[in-house]
Amino acid sequence: MAFQLKPNRKETENKTIRFPVHLIDKIEAAIQNQDVTFSSFVIQACEYALDNMETDTLIPHTK
């Protein structure tokens, strides 16, 4: 399944993360003229990566 952008979500928690400048530039170019924020793009990209990883490399999520 291809990565597809979705509208923004509501429930969130703040986390601080540092991005290399070249990656920020690429993300901002990808979301230009889209109805998607930087944060939403990163969240969706992380979800896509986790959903498509080899299952034996994942650590179970506990809350």
N, CA, C and O atoms as a Tripos MOL2 file, in Angstrom:
@<TRIPOS>MOLECULE
protein
  252   251    63     0     0
PROTEIN
NO_CHARGES

@<TRIPOS>ATOM
      1 N           0.8430   -1.1730    0.0000 N.3       1 MET1
      2 CA          0.0000    0.0000    0.0000 C.3       1 MET1
      3 C           0.8930    1.2430    0.0000 C.2       1 MET1
      4 O           1.8700    1.3070    0.7460 O.2       1 MET1
      5 N           0.5680    2.1970   -0.8100 N.am      2 ALA2
      6 CA          1.3490    3.4350   -0.9110 C.3       2 ALA2
      7 C           1.0090    4.3750    0.2330 C.2       2 ALA2
      8 O          -0.1020    4.3590    0.7630 O.2       2 ALA2
      9 N           1.9790    5.1880    0.6000 N.am      3 PHE3
     10 CA          1.7880    6.1960    1.6440 C.3       3 PHE3
     11 C           0.8810    7.2850    1.1090 C.2       3 PHE3
     12 O           1.1620    7.8770    0.0670 O.2       3 PHE3
     13 N          -0.2200    7.5550    1.8260 N.am      4 GLN4
     14 CA         -1.1520    8.5920    1.4000 C.3       4 GLN4
     15 C          -1.4100    9.5390    2.5640 C.2       4 GLN4
     16 O          -1.6260    9.0940    3.6910 O.2       4 GLN4
     17 N          -1.3880   10.8300    2.3000 N.am      5 LEU5
     18 CA         -1.6210   11.8340    3.3290 C.3       5 LEU5
     19 C          -3.0860   11.8710    3.7340 C.2       5 LEU5
     20 O          -3.9800   11.7570    2.8950 O.2       5 LEU5
     21 N          -3.3220   12.0360    5.0500 N.am      6 LYS6
     22 CA         -4.6700   12.1340    5.5980 C.3       6 LYS6
     23 C          -4.8080   13.4690    6.3210 C.2       6 LYS6
     24 O          -3.8000   14.0860    6.6660 O.2       6 LYS6
     25 N          -6.0260   13.9230    6.5540 N.am      7 PRO7
     26 CA         -6.2230   15.1710    7.3040 C.3       7 PRO7
     27 C          -5.6320   15.0690    8.7140 C.2       7 PRO7
     28 O          -5.3390   13.9730    9.1930 O.2       7 PRO7
     29 N          -5.4590   16.2210    9.3730 N.am      8 ASN8
     30 CA         -4.8870   16.2620   10.7160 C.3       8 ASN8
     31 C          -5.7380   15.5030   11.7260 C.2       8 ASN8
     32 O          -6.9480   15.3540   11.5540 O.2       8 ASN8
     33 N          -5.0830   15.0260   12.7840 N.am      9 ARG9
     34 CA         -5.7650   14.3220   13.8690 C.3       9 ARG9
     35 C          -5.8690   15.2330   15.0750 C.2       9 ARG9
     36 O          -5.2930   16.3210   15.0710 O.2       9 ARG9
     37 N          -6.5910   14.8170   16.1090 N.am     10 LYS10
     38 CA         -6.8450   15.6690   17.2660 C.3      10 LYS10
     39 C          -6.0020   15.3140   18.4930 C.2      10 LYS10
     40 O          -5.2170   16.1480   18.9430 O.2      10 LYS10
     41 N          -6.1370   14.1050   19.0500 N.am     11 GLU11
     42 CA         -5.5000   13.7390   20.3140 C.3      11 GLU11
     43 C          -3.9840   13.6720   20.1640 C.2      11 GLU11
     44 O          -3.4690   12.8830   19.3720 O.2      11 GLU11
     45 N          -3.2640   14.5060   20.9280 N.am     12 THR12
     46 CA         -1.8130   14.5600   20.7890 C.3      12 THR12
     47 C          -1.1160   14.7570   22.1230 C.2      12 THR12
     48 O          -1.7430   15.0860   23.1300 O.2      12 THR12
     49 N           0.1810   14.5530   22.1100 N.am     13 GLU13
     50 CA          1.0620   14.8440   23.2380 C.3      13 GLU13
     51 C           2.3310   15.4400   22.6520 C.2      13 GLU13
     52 O           2.8200   14.9600   21.6300 O.2      13 GLU13
     53 N           2.8660   16.4640   23.2730 N.am     14 ASN14
     54 CA          4.0720   17.1090   22.7560 C.3      14 ASN14
     55 C           5.3170   16.2730   23.0190 C.2      14 ASN14
     56 O           5.5030   15.7480   24.1170 O.2      14 ASN14
     57 N           6.1620   16.1550   22.0100 N.am     15 LYS15
     58 CA          7.4730   15.5310   22.0930 C.3      15 LYS15
     59 C           8.4380   16.4330   21.3390 C.2      15 LYS15
     60 O           8.0700   17.0380   20.3320 O.2      15 LYS15
     61 N           9.6580   16.5250   21.8170 N.am     16 THR16
     62 CA         10.6620   17.3130   21.1250 C.3      16 THR16
     63 C          11.5660   16.3740   20.3570 C.2      16 THR16
     64 O          12.0570   15.3850   20.9000 O.2      16 THR16
     65 N          11.7840   16.6860   19.0950 N.am     17 ILE17
     66 CA         12.6360   15.8580   18.2420 C.3      17 ILE17
     67 C          13.4330   16.7830   17.3280 C.2      17 ILE17
     68 O          12.9180   17.7940   16.8490 O.2      17 ILE17
     69 N          14.6700   16.4330   17.0950 N.am     18 ARG18
     70 CA         15.5240   17.2370   16.2120 C.3      18 ARG18
     71 C          15.6020   16.5480   14.8460 C.2      18 ARG18
     72 O          15.8250   15.3410   14.7490 O.2      18 ARG18
     73 N          15.4120   17.3470   13.8020 N.am     19 PHE19
     74 CA         15.4750   16.8460   12.4340 C.3      19 PHE19
     75 C          16.6680   17.4710   11.7230 C.2      19 PHE19
     76 O          16.9610   18.6480   11.9320 O.2      19 PHE19
     77 N          17.3490   16.7150   10.8980 N.am     20 PRO20
     78 CA         18.3780   17.3350   10.0510 C.3      20 PRO20
     79 C          17.6920   18.3430    9.1150 C.2      20 PRO20
     80 O          16.5820   18.1070    8.6400 O.2      20 PRO20
     81 N          18.3650   19.4540    8.8640 N.am     21 VAL21
     82 CA         17.7800   20.5230    8.0450 C.3      21 VAL21
     83 C          17.3810   20.0150    6.6680 C.2      21 VAL21
     84 O          16.3310   20.3990    6.1520 O.2      21 VAL21
     85 N          18.1990   19.1570    6.0620 N.am     22 HIS22
     86 CA         17.8560   18.6580    4.7180 C.3      22 HIS22
     87 C          16.5620   17.8440    4.7380 C.2      22 HIS22
     88 O          15.8200   17.8480    3.7550 O.2      22 HIS22
     89 N          16.2800   17.1450    5.8440 N.am     23 LEU23
     90 CA         15.0430   16.3750    5.9420 C.3      23 LEU23
     91 C          13.8420   17.3090    6.1270 C.2      23 LEU23
     92 O          12.7780   17.0710    5.5550 O.2      23 LEU23
     93 N          14.0070   18.3470    6.9060 N.am     24 ILE24
     94 CA         12.9500   19.3500    7.0700 C.3      24 ILE24
     95 C          12.6020   19.9580    5.7140 C.2      24 ILE24
     96 O          11.4290   20.1230    5.3780 O.2      24 ILE24
     97 N          13.6300   20.2870    4.9440 N.am     25 ASP25
     98 CA         13.4000   20.8770    3.6180 C.3      25 ASP25
     99 C          12.6230   19.9220    2.7220 C.2      25 ASP25
    100 O          11.7180   20.3480    2.0040 O.2      25 ASP25
    101 N          12.9640   18.6410    2.7540 N.am     26 LYS26
    102 CA         12.2660   17.6480    1.9240 C.3      26 LYS26
    103 C          10.8080   17.4850    2.3540 C.2      26 LYS26
    104 O           9.9090   17.4100    1.5160 O.2      26 LYS26
    105 N          10.5830   17.4320    3.6630 N.am     27 ILE27
    106 CA          9.2160   17.2860    4.1700 C.3      27 ILE27
    107 C           8.3880   18.5080    3.8060 C.2      27 ILE27
    108 O           7.2590   18.3770    3.3340 O.2      27 ILE27
    109 N           8.9410   19.6910    4.0230 N.am     28 GLU28
    110 CA          8.2000   20.9140    3.6980 C.3      28 GLU28
    111 C           7.8780   20.9920    2.2070 C.2      28 GLU28
    112 O           6.8130   21.4810    1.8300 O.2      28 GLU28
    113 N           8.7780   20.5200    1.3650 N.am     29 ALA29
    114 CA          8.4960   20.4950   -0.0760 C.3      29 ALA29
    115 C           7.3800   19.4990   -0.3920 C.2      29 ALA29
    116 O           6.5320   19.7630   -1.2440 O.2      29 ALA29
    117 N           7.3820   18.3550    0.2970 N.am     30 ALA30
    118 CA          6.3680   17.3210    0.0450 C.3      30 ALA30
    119 C           4.9740   17.7610    0.4680 C.2      30 ALA30
    120 O           3.9890   17.3600   -0.1520 O.2      30 ALA30
    121 N           4.8710   18.5830    1.5170 N.am     31 ILE31
    122 CA          3.5470   18.9870    2.0080 C.3      31 ILE31
    123 C           3.0910   20.3410    1.4720 C.2      31 ILE31
    124 O           1.9890   20.7980    1.7730 O.2      31 ILE31
    125 N           3.9480   20.9770    0.6740 N.am     32 GLN32
    126 CA          3.5700   22.2610    0.0900 C.3      32 GLN32
    127 C           2.3000   22.1030   -0.7340 C.2      32 GLN32
    128 O           2.1830   21.1810   -1.5410 O.2      32 GLN32
    129 N           1.3540   23.0060   -0.5240 N.am     33 ASN33
    130 CA          0.0540   23.0020   -1.2150 C.3      33 ASN33
    131 C          -0.8060   21.7910   -0.8590 C.2      33 ASN33
    132 O          -1.7480   21.4620   -1.5800 O.2      33 ASN33
    133 N          -0.4850   21.1330    0.2450 N.am     34 GLN34
    134 CA         -1.3050   20.0320    0.7540 C.3      34 GLN34
    135 C          -1.9910   20.5280    2.0210 C.2      34 GLN34
    136 O          -1.5200   21.4770    2.6480 O.2      34 GLN34
    137 N          -3.0710   19.9100    2.3940 N.am     35 ASP35
    138 CA         -3.7760   20.2830    3.6280 C.3      35 ASP35
    139 C          -3.2540   19.4180    4.7820 C.2      35 ASP35
    140 O          -4.0200   18.7330    5.4610 O.2      35 ASP35
    141 N          -1.9160   19.4680    4.9880 N.am     36 VAL36
    142 CA         -1.2490   18.6280    5.9880 C.3      36 VAL36
    143 C          -0.1680   19.4580    6.6720 C.2      36 VAL36
    144 O           0.6030   20.1510    6.0090 O.2      36 VAL36
    145 N          -0.1160   19.3820    8.0040 N.am     37 THR37
    146 CA          0.9330   20.0790    8.7380 C.3      37 THR37
    147 C           2.2010   19.2280    8.7730 C.2      37 THR37
    148 O           2.1780   18.0370    8.4610 O.2      37 THR37
    149 N           3.2960   19.8580    9.1570 N.am     38 PHE38
    150 CA          4.5630   19.1430    9.3030 C.3      38 PHE38
    151 C           4.4010   17.9930   10.2910 C.2      38 PHE38
    152 O           4.8070   16.8630   10.0200 O.2      38 PHE38
    153 N           3.8000   18.2980   11.4410 N.am     39 SER39
    154 CA          3.6110   17.2710   12.4750 C.3      39 SER39
    155 C           2.7590   16.1160   11.9730 C.2      39 SER39
    156 O           3.0790   14.9500   12.2050 O.2      39 SER39
    157 N           1.6810   16.4450   11.2900 N.am     40 SER40
    158 CA          0.8010   15.3970   10.7640 C.3      40 SER40
    159 C           1.5350   14.5050    9.7710 C.2      40 SER40
    160 O           1.3620   13.2870    9.7810 O.2      40 SER40
    161 N           2.3480   15.1080    8.9180 N.am     41 PHE41
    162 CA          3.1280   14.3270    7.9640 C.3      41 PHE41
    163 C           4.0570   13.3650    8.6910 C.2      41 PHE41
    164 O           4.1350   12.1880    8.3400 O.2      41 PHE41
    165 N           4.7630   13.8630    9.7060 N.am     42 VAL42
    166 CA          5.7180   13.0270   10.4420 C.3      42 VAL42
    167 C           4.9920   11.8870   11.1550 C.2      42 VAL42
    168 O           5.4630   10.7490   11.1450 O.2      42 VAL42
    169 N           3.8520   12.1860   11.7700 N.am     43 ILE43
    170 CA          3.0700   11.1430   12.4440 C.3      43 ILE43
    171 C           2.6400   10.0760   11.4490 C.2      43 ILE43
    172 O           2.7860    8.8820   11.7080 O.2      43 ILE43
    173 N           2.1120   10.5080   10.3110 N.am     44 GLN44
    174 CA          1.6560    9.5560    9.3000 C.3      44 GLN44
    175 C           2.8150    8.7310    8.7340 C.2      44 GLN44
    176 O           2.6600    7.5360    8.4810 O.2      44 GLN44
    177 N           3.9610    9.3570    8.5390 N.am     45 ALA45
    178 CA          5.1290    8.6390    8.0330 C.3      45 ALA45
    179 C           5.5980    7.5940    9.0470 C.2      45 ALA45
    180 O           5.9720    6.4840    8.6680 O.2      45 ALA45
    181 N           5.5780    7.9460   10.3240 N.am     46 CYS46
    182 CA          5.9630    6.9920   11.3710 C.3      46 CYS46
    183 C           4.9810    5.8220   11.4330 C.2      46 CYS46
    184 O           5.3930    4.6680   11.5450 O.2      46 CYS46
    185 N           3.6820    6.1230   11.3590 N.am     47 GLU47
    186 CA          2.6700    5.0630   11.3590 C.3      47 GLU47
    187 C           2.8620    4.1330   10.1610 C.2      47 GLU47
    188 O           2.7790    2.9120   10.2940 O.2      47 GLU47
    189 N           3.1160    4.7170    9.0030 N.am     48 TYR48
    190 CA          3.3400    3.9210    7.7910 C.3      48 TYR48
    191 C           4.5690    3.0230    7.9600 C.2      48 TYR48
    192 O           4.5370    1.8430    7.6090 O.2      48 TYR48
    193 N           5.6460    3.5910    8.4960 N.am     49 ALA49
    194 CA          6.8700    2.8130    8.7050 C.3      49 ALA49
    195 C           6.6240    1.6640    9.6710 C.2      49 ALA49
    196 O           7.0510    0.5370    9.4180 O.2      49 ALA49
    197 N           5.9400    1.9390   10.7740 N.am     50 LEU50
    198 CA          5.6580    0.8850   11.7580 C.3      50 LEU50
    199 C           4.7530   -0.1960   11.1870 C.2      50 LEU50
    200 O           4.9670   -1.3810   11.4450 O.2      50 LEU50
    201 N           3.7500    0.1940   10.4180 N.am     51 ASP51
    202 CA          2.8360   -0.7790    9.8150 C.3      51 ASP51
    203 C           3.5100   -1.6470    8.7690 C.2      51 ASP51
    204 O           3.0310   -2.7410    8.4700 O.2      51 ASP51
    205 N           4.6140   -1.1760    8.2110 N.am     52 ASN52
    206 CA          5.2600   -1.9030    7.1200 C.3      52 ASN52
    207 C           6.6240   -2.4860    7.4970 C.2      52 ASN52
    208 O           7.3690   -2.9370    6.6270 O.2      52 ASN52
    209 N           6.9480   -2.4760    8.7770 N.am     53 MET53
    210 CA          8.2000   -3.0860    9.2380 C.3      53 MET53
    211 C           8.0350   -4.6000    9.3340 C.2      53 MET53
    212 O           6.9240   -5.1200    9.4330 O.2      53 MET53
    213 N           9.1630   -5.2830    9.3030 N.am     54 GLU54
    214 CA          9.1490   -6.7190    9.5610 C.3      54 GLU54
    215 C           8.6130   -6.9180   10.9750 C.2      54 GLU54
    216 O           9.0670   -6.2510   11.9050 O.2      54 GLU54
    217 N           7.6610   -7.8190   11.1470 N.am     55 THR55
    218 CA          7.0220   -7.9790   12.4520 C.3      55 THR55
    219 C           7.9690   -8.5020   13.5240 C.2      55 THR55
    220 O           7.7480   -8.2250   14.7030 O.2      55 THR55
    221 N           9.0070   -9.2420   13.1700 N.am     56 ASP56
    222 CA          9.9140   -9.7820   14.1900 C.3      56 ASP56
    223 C          10.8820   -8.7000   14.7270 C.2      56 ASP56
    224 O          11.6270   -8.9620   15.6720 O.2      56 ASP56
    225 N          10.8740   -7.5080   14.1410 N.am     57 THR57
    226 CA         11.7510   -6.4370   14.6350 C.3      57 THR57
    227 C          11.0070   -5.4550   15.5270 C.2      57 THR57
    228 O          11.6150   -4.5600   16.1130 O.2      57 THR57
    229 N           9.7020   -5.6180   15.6300 N.am     58 LEU58
    230 CA          8.9060   -4.6800   16.4370 C.3      58 LEU58
    231 C           8.9040   -5.0670   17.9030 C.2      58 LEU58
    232 O           8.8730   -6.2470   18.2520 O.2      58 LEU58
    233 N           8.9380   -4.0570   18.7510 N.am     59 ILE59
    234 CA          8.8080   -4.2430   20.1980 C.3      59 ILE59
    235 C           7.3510   -3.9580   20.5360 C.2      59 ILE59
    236 O           6.8120   -2.9390   20.1040 O.2      59 ILE59
    237 N           6.7030   -4.8300   21.2970 N.am     60 PRO60
    238 CA          5.2890   -4.5760   21.6260 C.3      60 PRO60
    239 C           5.1200   -3.2450   22.3310 C.2      60 PRO60
    240 O           5.9290   -2.8710   23.1800 O.2      60 PRO60
    241 N           4.0620   -2.5340   21.9710 N.am     61 HIS61
    242 CA          3.7630   -1.2250   22.5530 C.3      61 HIS61
    243 C           2.9550   -1.4360   23.8300 C.2      61 HIS61
    244 O           1.9100   -2.0860   23.8110 O.2      61 HIS61
    245 N           3.4400   -0.8910   24.9260 N.am     62 THR62
    246 CA          2.6960   -0.9610   26.1870 C.3      62 THR62
    247 C           2.4110    0.4390   26.6580 C.2      62 THR62
    248 O           3.1970    1.3590   26.4300 O.2      62 THR62
    249 N           1.2740    0.5990   27.3200 N.am     63 LYS63
    250 CA          0.8990    1.9250   27.7970 C.3      63 LYS63
    251 C           0.4810    1.8510   29.2280 C.2      63 LYS63
    252 O           0.1250    2.8690   29.8210 O.2      63 LYS63
@<TRIPOS>BOND
     1     1     2 1
     2     2     3 1
     3     3     4 2
     4     3     5 am
     5     5     6 1
     6     6     7 1
     7     7     8 2
     8     7     9 am
     9     9    10 1
    10    10    11 1
    11    11    12 2
    12    11    13 am
    13    13    14 1
    14    14    15 1
    15    15    16 2
    16    15    17 am
    17    17    18 1
    18    18    19 1
    19    19    20 2
    20    19    21 am
    21    21    22 1
    22    22    23 1
    23    23    24 2
    24    23    25 am
    25    25    26 1
    26    26    27 1
    27    27    28 2
    28    27    29 am
    29    29    30 1
    30    30    31 1
    31    31    32 2
    32    31    33 am
    33    33    34 1
    34    34    35 1
    35    35    36 2
    36    35    37 am
    37    37    38 1
    38    38    39 1
    39    39    40 2
    40    39    41 am
    41    41    42 1
    42    42    43 1
    43    43    44 2
    44    43    45 am
    45    45    46 1
    46    46    47 1
    47    47    48 2
    48    47    49 am
    49    49    50 1
    50    50    51 1
    51    51    52 2
    52    51    53 am
    53    53    54 1
    54    54    55 1
    55    55    56 2
    56    55    57 am
    57    57    58 1
    58    58    59 1
    59    59    60 2
    60    59    61 am
    61    61    62 1
    62    62    63 1
    63    63    64 2
    64    63    65 am
    65    65    66 1
    66    66    67 1
    67    67    68 2
    68    67    69 am
    69    69    70 1
    70    70    71 1
    71    71    72 2
    72    71    73 am
    73    73    74 1
    74    74    75 1
    75    75    76 2
    76    75    77 am
    77    77    78 1
    78    78    79 1
    79    79    80 2
    80    79    81 am
    81    81    82 1
    82    82    83 1
    83    83    84 2
    84    83    85 am
    85    85    86 1
    86    86    87 1
    87    87    88 2
    88    87    89 am
    89    89    90 1
    90    90    91 1
    91    91    92 2
    92    91    93 am
    93    93    94 1
    94    94    95 1
    95    95    96 2
    96    95    97 am
    97    97    98 1
    98    98    99 1
    99    99   100 2
   100    99   101 am
   101   101   102 1
   102   102   103 1
   103   103   104 2
   104   103   105 am
   105   105   106 1
   106   106   107 1
   107   107   108 2
   108   107   109 am
   109   109   110 1
   110   110   111 1
   111   111   112 2
   112   111   113 am
   113   113   114 1
   114   114   115 1
   115   115   116 2
   116   115   117 am
   117   117   118 1
   118   118   119 1
   119   119   120 2
   120   119   121 am
   121   121   122 1
   122   122   123 1
   123   123   124 2
   124   123   125 am
   125   125   126 1
   126   126   127 1
   127   127   128 2
   128   127   129 am
   129   129   130 1
   130   130   131 1
   131   131   132 2
   132   131   133 am
   133   133   134 1
   134   134   135 1
   135   135   136 2
   136   135   137 am
   137   137   138 1
   138   138   139 1
   139   139   140 2
   140   139   141 am
   141   141   142 1
   142   142   143 1
   143   143   144 2
   144   143   145 am
   145   145   146 1
   146   146   147 1
   147   147   148 2
   148   147   149 am
   149   149   150 1
   150   150   151 1
   151   151   152 2
   152   151   153 am
   153   153   154 1
   154   154   155 1
   155   155   156 2
   156   155   157 am
   157   157   158 1
   158   158   159 1
   159   159   160 2
   160   159   161 am
   161   161   162 1
   162   162   163 1
   163   163   164 2
   164   163   165 am
   165   165   166 1
   166   166   167 1
   167   167   168 2
   168   167   169 am
   169   169   170 1
   170   170   171 1
   171   171   172 2
   172   171   173 am
   173   173   174 1
   174   174   175 1
   175   175   176 2
   176   175   177 am
   177   177   178 1
   178   178   179 1
   179   179   180 2
   180   179   181 am
   181   181   182 1
   182   182   183 1
   183   183   184 2
   184   183   185 am
   185   185   186 1
   186   186   187 1
   187   187   188 2
   188   187   189 am
   189   189   190 1
   190   190   191 1
   191   191   192 2
   192   191   193 am
   193   193   194 1
   194   194   195 1
   195   195   196 2
   196   195   197 am
   197   197   198 1
   198   198   199 1
   199   199   200 2
   200   199   201 am
   201   201   202 1
   202   202   203 1
   203   203   204 2
   204   203   205 am
   205   205   206 1
   206   206   207 1
   207   207   208 2
   208   207   209 am
   209   209   210 1
   210   210   211 1
   211   211   212 2
   212   211   213 am
   213   213   214 1
   214   214   215 1
   215   215   216 2
   216   215   217 am
   217   217   218 1
   218   218   219 1
   219   219   220 2
   220   219   221 am
   221   221   222 1
   222   222   223 1
   223   223   224 2
   224   223   225 am
   225   225   226 1
   226   226   227 1
   227   227   228 2
   228   227   229 am
   229   229   230 1
   230   230   231 1
   231   231   232 2
   232   231   233 am
   233   233   234 1
   234   234   235 1
   235   235   236 2
   236   235   237 am
   237   237   238 1
   238   238   239 1
   239   239   240 2
   240   239   241 am
   241   241   242 1
   242   242   243 1
   243   243   244 2
   244   243   245 am
   245   245   246 1
   246   246   247 1
   247   247   248 2
   248   247   249 am
   249   249   250 1
   250   250   251 1
   251   251   252 2
@<TRIPOS>SUBSTRUCTURE
     1 MET1         2 RESIDUE 1 A MET
     2 ALA2         6 RESIDUE 1 A ALA
     3 PHE3        10 RESIDUE 1 A PHE
     4 GLN4        14 RESIDUE 1 A GLN
     5 LEU5        18 RESIDUE 1 A LEU
     6 LYS6        22 RESIDUE 1 A LYS
     7 PRO7        26 RESIDUE 1 A PRO
     8 ASN8        30 RESIDUE 1 A ASN
     9 ARG9        34 RESIDUE 1 A ARG
    10 LYS10       38 RESIDUE 1 A LYS
    11 GLU11       42 RESIDUE 1 A GLU
    12 THR12       46 RESIDUE 1 A THR
    13 GLU13       50 RESIDUE 1 A GLU
    14 ASN14       54 RESIDUE 1 A ASN
    15 LYS15       58 RESIDUE 1 A LYS
    16 THR16       62 RESIDUE 1 A THR
    17 ILE17       66 RESIDUE 1 A ILE
    18 ARG18       70 RESIDUE 1 A ARG
    19 PHE19       74 RESIDUE 1 A PHE
    20 PRO20       78 RESIDUE 1 A PRO
    21 VAL21       82 RESIDUE 1 A VAL
    22 HIS22       86 RESIDUE 1 A HIS
    23 LEU23       90 RESIDUE 1 A LEU
    24 ILE24       94 RESIDUE 1 A ILE
    25 ASP25       98 RESIDUE 1 A ASP
    26 LYS26      102 RESIDUE 1 A LYS
    27 ILE27      106 RESIDUE 1 A ILE
    28 GLU28      110 RESIDUE 1 A GLU
    29 ALA29      114 RESIDUE 1 A ALA
    30 ALA30      118 RESIDUE 1 A ALA
    31 ILE31      122 RESIDUE 1 A ILE
    32 GLN32      126 RESIDUE 1 A GLN
    33 ASN33      130 RESIDUE 1 A ASN
    34 GLN34      134 RESIDUE 1 A GLN
    35 ASP35      138 RESIDUE 1 A ASP
    36 VAL36      142 RESIDUE 1 A VAL
    37 THR37      146 RESIDUE 1 A THR
    38 PHE38      150 RESIDUE 1 A PHE
    39 SER39      154 RESIDUE 1 A SER
    40 SER40      158 RESIDUE 1 A SER
    41 PHE41      162 RESIDUE 1 A PHE
    42 VAL42      166 RESIDUE 1 A VAL
    43 ILE43      170 RESIDUE 1 A ILE
    44 GLN44      174 RESIDUE 1 A GLN
    45 ALA45      178 RESIDUE 1 A ALA
    46 CYS46      182 RESIDUE 1 A CYS
    47 GLU47      186 RESIDUE 1 A GLU
    48 TYR48      190 RESIDUE 1 A TYR
    49 ALA49      194 RESIDUE 1 A ALA
    50 LEU50      198 RESIDUE 1 A LEU
    51 ASP51      202 RESIDUE 1 A ASP
    52 ASN52      206 RESIDUE 1 A ASN
    53 MET53      210 RESIDUE 1 A MET
    54 GLU54      214 RESIDUE 1 A GLU
    55 THR55      218 RESIDUE 1 A THR
    56 ASP56      222 RESIDUE 1 A ASP
    57 THR57      226 RESIDUE 1 A THR
    58 LEU58      230 RESIDUE 1 A LEU
    59 ILE59      234 RESIDUE 1 A ILE
    60 PRO60      238 RESIDUE 1 A PRO
    61 HIS61      242 RESIDUE 1 A HIS
    62 THR62      246 RESIDUE 1 A THR
    63 LYS63      250 RESIDUE 1 A LYS
